[in-house]
Amino acid sequence: MWQPVLMIDGYLMSILGVSMLIPAGYDIYMNNSQWSPFVTSALISLFLGIMLFLSNRMPITKITIRQGYLITVVSWFCLVVLAGIPFILTGTFSHISDAFFEAMSGLTSAGGTVLQDVEKAPKSVLLWRSMLNALGGIGIVIFAVALLPYLGIGGMQIFQHENSDSDDKFMPKFSYIAKRIIFLYLLLLLMCIVSFNWLGMSWFDAINHGLTTTSTGGFSTKNDSFAAFNNVKIEMASVLFMLLSSLPMTFYIALWQSKDWHSSRNIQVIGFFKIIGIFIGLVTLFLVIKNHEPILHALRLAVFNVVSIVTTSGFSSADYLQWGAWSGTFFLIFSLTGGCTGSTTGSIKIFRWQVFYAFLKKSLLGASEPNRVIPIKLGNYNVENTLVTSVFIFLSAYIICLAVTVVLLAATGLDFATASSSAVACMTNTGPGIVNANGPAGNYSFLSATGKIICSFAMLIGRLDVLTVLVIFTRNFWRR
C-alpha cells in the first residue's frame, strides 16, 4: 500500500526542492546574502524526494481509496515540514513552531502570519511565502477536482463525472485534469501579475501579490496589505482575480471546450455571485447608514473586503473591525461561506450550503404537507439522498473539529473570543480573524508554541476538507 504513496510524495518533495532554487536565484541576482539557506533547503528536499521516488518507483495504473487518502495527508504534512526549513535557516524565525505555522499557512493558502513586521523580512523570504501560497493553491485545486470526487468527500461525488471524459479510472482522469488546470492557473497568474504592474505596482510586489491573489492565499509584502497601495484600480483588479480564482476550474474548461455546462457547476457559480452581491449590498448599506460613509467609498470598502473574506483570500484594504460591532458578526459569516468547489478557496463552500438549503426547504415543505413527495433539487438537478448525507456528515465533522479547536486553544490560555476567532480563521483558511489580535491589523505572533501547532493542524484539516484527515485515524482504515 505504501509504495505508490511514498513514490508520489517523493516526486512532490522534489518539486518543492526545485522551487526553493527560485528565491535563491533571486537573491543571487540581487546580490543579497540569503541565497545559501535556500540552496541548502533545496538540497535537503531534493535528496529526500529523489531517494523516496527512486526507492519506491513503480508503474502506477490504479490508486486505491486508502492510498488516495494517504497521498493527500502525508504529502501535505511532509511538504509543510520541508517548506519551513528556509524560514529557520534564514533566521526569519528561531522557533520551529513559528516556521511550521508560516509554512502551513502558506501551503494551505490560509494567509495568517506570525511575522510582526512583514516589510522587514528579506525579499527572498517574502517571495518564498508567496510561492507557497501559489503551490498550495494549484495543489488544492487538483486535489479538489481530481481526488475529492474520487473519494466521495462531503458531497463531492456529484462532480465525479464532470471532471473527465468517459474514463472512470483515477490516474487517466488525474492526468487529463492536471494538465488543463495547470495551464489555466498559470494563465490567470500571468494576467494578474501583468495587470498589477500595469496599474502601478513594482514588479516584485506585482509578482508576489499575483501569486497570492490567484491562489486566494492572502500573503502580502506590506504590513497593511492592499491598503498600503491606496489605489482603487489595483483593488478592483485584485477583486476581479479573486473572483476568477474562486470559480471552478472545470467551469473554464467547459467554456474553453464549448461544452454544455453541467447544472451542478452552473448553480454553484450563479449562487456564488448572488451571495457575494447580497453581502456587498449589506455591508455597503451598514457603512452608509451607521458609519455615514459616502456611498462610493462605502461600496469600494465593501467590494474589496467582502470579496477577500468570502473567497478566503484574507487581504484587506481597511481594518474592518473598526467599522463597528456589527462588522465582526458579518465577517464571521463571510469567512464560513467560501467560494466554489474546484477552486483555490477554502471554508465550507457554496455548493454544500446550497445542498443544505435545498434539504431545509424540502423539510419545511414536508412539515406542512407530510403526504407530498418532494424531491431535493438544485435547479434542474435532483440531489440524491446519499449526497445529502455526505454533505451533512461533512458539516457535522467540520463543526465538531471547529469546536475542538476552540477548546484546545482556550486551554492554552486564550479567551473565548480570541480562541473562536483563531479557530474559524484557520479552519476556513481565511487568515485574519474577527478580534483585534488576529484581525486585519494583527497577526498570530501572540499564540504560544502549542497554540501555533494547534492552529497549523486546524489549517490542514480545513484545507483538506476535514474527513480526508479524520478517516486515517479510524481503526477500519488500517485493516486489510
C-alpha positions in Angstrom: 0.0 0.0 0.0 2.8 2.4 0.9 5.0 2.1 -2.3 3.0 4.4 -4.6 2.3 6.7 -1.7 6.0 7.2 -1.0 6.8 7.4 -4.6 4.3 10.2 -5.3 5.4 12.0 -2.1 9.0 11.8 -3.2 8.1 13.3 -6.5 6.2 16.2 -4.8 9.1 16.8 -2.4 11.5 17.0 -5.4 9.2 19.7 -7.0 9.3 21.7 -3.8 13.1 21.4 -3.7 13.4 22.8 -7.2 11.0 25.6 -6.3 13.4 26.6 -3.5 16.0 27.5 -6.0 13.8 30.4 -7.3 14.2 32.6 -4.2 17.9 31.5 -4.1 18.3 32.7 -7.7 16.5 36.0 -6.9 19.0 36.6 -4.0 21.9 35.9 -6.3 20.6 38.2 -9.0 20.0 41.0 -6.4 23.5 40.4 -4.8 21.8 39.5 -1.5 23.3 37.1 1.1 20.3 34.9 1.8 20.7 32.5 -1.2 22.7 29.9 0.8 19.9 28.8 3.2 17.5 28.3 0.2 20.1 26.2 -1.7 20.7 24.1 1.5 16.9 23.7 1.9 16.6 22.7 -1.8 19.4 20.1 -1.5 17.7 18.6 1.6 14.3 18.4 -0.1 15.8 17.1 -3.4 17.8 14.4 -1.6 14.8 13.1 0.4 12.4 13.4 -2.5 14.6 11.7 -5.1 15.6 9.0 -2.5 11.9 8.2 -1.8 11.0 8.4 -5.5 13.7 6.0 -6.7 13.4 3.5 -3.9 9.7 3.2 -4.4 9.5 3.7 -8.2 6.8 1.5 -9.9 4.3 1.8 -12.7 1.0 3.2 -11.2 -2.1 2.1 -13.1 -4.5 2.4 -10.1 -4.7 4.2 -6.8 -6.9 2.7 -4.1 -9.1 4.9 -1.9 -6.8 4.3 1.1 -3.8 5.3 -0.9 -5.6 8.4 -2.1 -6.2 9.5 1.5 -2.6 8.7 2.5 -1.1 10.5 -0.5 -3.0 13.7 0.3 -2.4 13.8 4.1 1.2 12.5 4.2 2.4 14.6 1.3 0.8 17.8 2.6 2.4 17.3 6.1 5.8 16.4 4.7 5.8 19.4 2.3 5.0 21.7 5.1 7.9 20.4 7.2 10.3 20.9 4.3 8.8 24.3 3.4 9.5 25.6 6.9 13.3 24.8 6.7 14.2 28.1 4.8 12.4 30.1 7.5 14.7 28.6 10.1 17.9 28.7 8.1 17.4 32.4 7.0 16.9 33.4 10.7 13.4 34.6 9.9 12.1 32.5 12.8 14.1 31.0 15.7 11.3 28.6 16.8 10.2 25.6 14.9 6.5 26.3 15.8 6.8 29.7 14.0 8.3 28.2 10.9 5.8 25.3 10.9 2.9 27.8 11.2 4.1 30.1 8.5 4.8 27.2 6.1 1.4 25.6 6.8 -0.4 28.9 6.4 1.4 29.3 3.0 0.7 25.9 1.6 -2.9 25.8 2.8 -3.3 29.3 1.3 -4.6 30.4 4.7 -2.6 33.7 4.7 -2.3 34.1 8.5 1.2 35.1 9.6 3.4 35.2 12.7 5.6 37.9 11.2 5.1 41.0 13.2 6.8 43.3 10.6 6.4 41.8 7.1 8.3 44.6 5.4 11.5 43.9 7.4 11.7 40.3 6.2 14.2 39.5 3.4 12.7 39.8 0.0 13.6 36.2 -0.8 11.6 35.1 2.2 8.6 37.1 1.1 8.9 35.6 -2.4 9.0 32.1 -0.8 5.9 32.8 1.3 4.1 33.9 -1.9 5.3 30.9 -3.8 4.0 28.6 -1.1 0.5 30.2 -1.5 0.7 29.6 -5.2 1.9 26.0 -4.9 -0.8 25.3 -2.3 -3.4 26.9 -4.4 -2.7 24.8 -7.5 -2.3 21.7 -5.3 -5.7 22.1 -3.7 -7.4 22.7 -7.0 -6.1 19.5 -8.4 -6.9 17.7 -5.1 -10.5 19.1 -5.1 -11.2 18.4 -8.8 -9.5 15.1 -9.3 -9.3 13.4 -5.9 -12.2 14.5 -3.7 -14.9 13.3 -6.1 -13.0 10.0 -6.3 -13.0 9.7 -2.5 -16.6 10.9 -2.3 -15.9 13.5 0.4 -18.6 15.9 1.6 -20.8 15.6 -1.5 -18.0 16.0 -4.0 -19.0 12.7 -5.8 -21.5 14.8 -7.7 -18.6 16.2 -9.7 -17.0 12.9 -10.4 -18.4 12.7 -14.0 -17.7 16.3 -14.8 -14.0 16.1 -14.5 -13.0 13.7 -17.2 -14.2 12.1 -20.4 -15.6 8.6 -20.3 -12.7 7.0 -18.4 -13.5 6.3 -14.8 -10.0 5.3 -13.8 -8.3 7.7 -11.4 -4.9 8.0 -13.0 -6.0 8.8 -16.6 -8.5 11.3 -15.1 -5.9 12.9 -12.9 -3.5 13.4 -15.8 -6.3 14.7 -18.0 -7.4 17.3 -15.4 -4.0 18.3 -14.1 -2.6 19.5 -17.4 -5.6 21.7 -18.1 -5.7 23.1 -14.5 -2.0 24.0 -14.5 -2.4 25.8 -17.8 -5.4 27.8 -16.7 -3.9 28.5 -13.3 -0.7 29.8 -14.9 -2.7 31.9 -17.4 -4.6 33.6 -14.6 -1.4 34.1 -12.7 0.3 35.8 -15.6 -2.7 38.0 -16.3 -2.9 39.0 -12.7 0.8 39.9 -12.4 0.8 42.0 -15.6 -2.3 43.8 -14.5 -0.9 44.7 -11.1 2.3 46.0 -12.6 0.5 48.0 -15.3 -1.7 49.6 -12.6 1.3 50.8 -10.6 2.8 48.0 -8.5 6.6 47.3 -8.8 7.4 44.0 -10.5 8.4 42.5 -7.1 5.1 43.5 -5.5 3.1 42.5 -8.6 4.7 39.0 -8.7 4.1 38.4 -5.0 0.6 39.7 -5.0 -0.2 37.9 -8.2 1.0 34.6 -6.7 -1.1 35.2 -3.6 -4.2 36.6 -5.3 -4.8 33.8 -7.8 -4.2 31.3 -5.0 -6.6 33.2 -2.8 -3.8 32.9 -0.2 -3.5 36.4 1.3 0.2 36.8 2.0 1.3 40.3 1.2 4.7 42.1 1.1 3.1 45.0 3.0 2.0 45.2 6.7 -1.2 47.0 5.6 -1.9 44.6 2.8 -3.6 46.3 -0.2 -4.3 49.4 2.0 -0.6 50.2 1.6 -1.1 50.9 -2.1 -4.3 53.1 -1.7 -5.1 52.5 -5.3 -8.7 51.8 -6.3 -7.7 50.4 -9.7 -5.3 47.9 -8.0 -8.0 46.9 -5.6 -10.6 46.3 -8.3 -8.1 44.2 -10.3 -7.5 42.2 -7.2 -11.2 41.7 -6.7 -11.5 40.5 -10.4 -8.8 37.9 -10.0 -10.0 36.8 -6.5 -13.4 36.1 -8.1 -12.0 34.4 -11.1 -9.9 32.2 -8.9 -13.0 31.3 -6.8 -14.8 29.7 -9.7 -14.4 26.0 -10.5 -11.5 25.4 -12.9 -13.8 22.9 -14.7 -16.1 25.8 -15.4 -13.3 27.4 -17.5 -12.6 24.0 -19.2 -16.2 23.8 -20.2 -16.2 27.3 -21.6 -12.9 26.6 -23.4 -14.2 23.4 -25.0 -17.6 24.9 -25.8 -19.4 22.0 -24.0 -22.8 22.2 -22.3 -22.4 23.3 -18.7 -23.4 20.8 -16.2 -26.2 22.0 -13.9 -24.3 21.4 -10.7 -21.4 23.6 -11.9 -23.7 26.3 -13.2 -25.7 26.5 -10.0 -22.6 26.9 -7.9 -21.4 29.9 -10.0 -24.7 31.6 -10.1 -25.2 31.1 -6.3 -21.8 32.3 -5.6 -22.3 35.6 -7.3 -25.7 36.1 -5.8 -24.4 35.6 -2.3 -21.4 37.9 -3.0 -23.8 40.6 -4.3 -26.1 40.3 -1.2 -23.1 40.5 1.2 -21.7 43.5 -0.6 -25.1 45.3 -0.5 -25.5 44.6 3.2 -22.0 45.9 4.2 -22.4 49.0 1.9 -25.8 49.7 3.5 -24.4 49.5 7.0 -21.4 51.7 6.2 -23.7 54.4 4.7 -26.3 54.3 7.4 -24.4 53.5 10.6 -21.0 55.0 9.7 -22.2 57.8 7.4 -19.7 56.9 4.7 -20.1 58.4 1.2 -21.8 55.7 -0.9 -19.0 55.3 -3.4 -16.3 55.0 -0.7 -18.6 52.6 1.2 -19.0 50.5 -1.9 -15.3 50.4 -2.6 -14.6 49.2 1.0 -17.4 46.7 0.9 -16.5 45.2 -2.5 -12.8 44.6 -1.8 -13.1 43.3 1.8 -16.2 41.2 1.4 -14.8 39.5 -1.7 -11.5 39.0 0.0 -13.1 37.3 3.1 -15.7 35.2 1.2 -13.1 33.9 -1.2 -10.9 33.2 1.9 -8.1 35.4 0.4 -7.6 37.3 3.6 -6.4 40.6 2.1 -7.7 43.9 3.5 -7.9 47.5 2.3 -9.0 48.7 5.7 -9.4 47.4 9.2 -13.0 46.4 9.0 -13.1 45.6 12.8 -13.1 49.4 13.3 -16.3 49.9 11.4 -18.4 48.9 14.4 -19.6 46.0 16.5 -21.7 44.6 13.6 -18.6 44.1 11.4 -17.3 41.2 13.4 -20.5 39.2 13.1 -20.8 40.0 9.4 -17.2 38.9 8.6 -17.5 35.7 10.6 -20.4 34.7 8.4 -18.4 35.7 5.3 -15.5 33.5 6.3 -17.7 30.5 6.8 -19.2 30.8 3.3 -16.3 30.1 0.9 -16.1 30.0 -2.8 -16.9 27.2 -5.3 -15.7 23.7 -5.2 -12.8 23.0 -7.6 -11.3 26.4 -6.9 -8.5 27.7 -4.7 -10.8 28.9 -2.0 -11.2 27.3 1.5 -14.0 27.2 4.0 -17.3 25.2 3.6 -18.0 26.3 0.1 -21.1 27.4 -1.7 -22.2 24.0 -3.1 -22.5 22.5 0.4 -24.6 25.4 1.6 -26.8 25.0 -1.4 -27.4 21.4 -0.6 -28.1 22.2 3.0 -30.6 24.9 1.9 -32.3 22.6 -0.6 -32.7 20.0 2.2 -34.0 22.5 4.7 -36.5 23.8 2.1 -37.7 20.3 1.4 -38.1 19.6 5.1 -40.1 22.7 5.7 -42.4 22.0 2.8 -42.8 18.4 4.0 -43.7 19.6 7.5 -46.8 21.3 6.2 -47.6 18.7 3.5 -46.5 15.3 5.0 -48.0 13.2 2.3 -46.4 15.1 -0.6 -43.3 13.6 -2.2 -40.9 16.5 -2.5 -37.5 15.9 -4.3 -34.4 17.7 -3.2 -33.4 19.8 -6.2 -30.7 22.2 -7.2 -32.0 23.9 -10.2 -33.0 21.1 -12.6 -30.7 18.7 -10.8 -32.2 16.0 -8.5 -30.0 15.6 -5.4 -29.6 12.0 -4.2 -30.0 11.2 -0.6 -26.5 9.8 -0.4 -25.1 13.1 -1.5 -27.2 15.0 1.1 -26.0 12.5 3.8 -22.4 13.1 2.7 -22.8 16.9 3.0 -24.4 16.6 6.4 -21.6 14.3 7.6 -19.1 16.9 6.4 -20.8 19.8 8.1 -21.1 17.8 11.3 -17.4 16.9 11.3 -16.5 20.4 10.4 -18.4 21.9 13.3 -17.0 19.3 15.7 -13.4 19.9 14.6 -14.1 23.7 14.9 -15.4 23.2 18.5 -12.5 21.0 19.5 -10.0 23.6 18.1 -11.7 26.3 20.1 -11.4 24.2 23.3 -7.8 23.3 22.7 -6.9 27.0 22.1 -8.8 28.1 25.2 -6.7 25.5 27.1 -3.6 27.4 26.1 -4.8 30.5 27.9 -6.8 32.4 25.2 -10.2 33.9 26.0 -13.2 32.6 24.2 -13.5 35.3 21.6 -9.8 35.1 20.6 -9.9 31.3 20.6 -13.0 31.2 18.5 -11.7 33.8 16.0 -8.4 31.9 15.6 -10.2 28.6 15.1 -12.6 29.9 12.5 -9.9 31.9 10.6 -7.5 28.9 10.5 -10.0 26.2 9.7 -11.7 28.3 6.9 -8.2 29.3 5.6 -9.3 32.9 5.7 -6.3 34.3 7.6 -7.5 37.4 9.5 -9.9 36.8 12.3 -12.6 39.0 14.0 -10.7 40.2 17.1 -8.0 42.9 17.1 -5.2 40.5 18.0 -5.5 38.5 14.7 -7.7 40.8 12.6 -6.6 42.7 9.5 -4.2 44.9 11.6 -3.0 42.0 13.7 -1.1 38.6 13.3 -0.7 35.3 15.1 2.5 36.0 17.0 0.6 36.2 20.2 -0.1 32.5 20.2 2.0 30.2 22.3 4.1 27.5 20.6 1.3 25.0 21.4 -1.3 27.4 20.1 0.6 27.7 16.8 0.8 24.0 16.3 -3.0 23.6 17.1 -3.8 26.4 14.5 -1.5 24.8 12.0 -3.3 21.5 12.1 -6.6 23.3 12.0 -5.5 24.9 8.7 -4.6 21.5 7.4 -7.8 19.9 8.5 -9.9 22.7 7.0 -7.9 22.8 3.7 -8.2 19.0 3.2 -12.0 19.1 3.8 -11.8 17.5 7.3 -12.9 14.0 6.5 -9.8 13.4 4.4 -7.7 13.8 7.5 -10.0 12.2 10.1 -10.5 9.0 8.2 -6.9 7.9 8.5 -7.3 7.9 12.3 -10.1 5.3 12.2 -9.4 1.7 13.1 -11.0 0.3 10.0 -8.8 2.4 7.7 -5.7 0.3 8.7 -7.5 -3.1 8.5 -6.7 -5.1 5.4 
